[in-house]
Amino acid sequence: MIRVVVESLLGVTIEGGNTLVVRPAIPREWPGFRVELRPSGGATRYVLEVENGGPGGVVREVRLDGRTLPAAGDAARIPLASDGRTHQVRVRLG
């Protein structure tokens, strides 16, 4: 059940085993959400924060550990690592 919510409503999936894809379909009224993930159950953690900055659900900004990544319009694509660290991901919609 948790996987259904994370993948369909929050729009968080893993593609090809090495890319975290964030394509949120959250209601306009939600300010955003925060979720912690451990892809493949490993030691590496991703703390994902999504800010709902306005209507449209378009990805406006993506940051990984403070570095800006390219925004892809309808989705954020974050490369995954297996380094045992905790990574901070921020996605701003608008």
Secondary structure, DSSP 4 states (H G I P E B T S, - for coil): -HHHIIIIIS-EEEETTTEEEE-----TT--EEEEEE-GGG-S-EEEEEEEE-STT--EEEEEETTEEE---BS-EEEE---SS-EEEEEEEE-
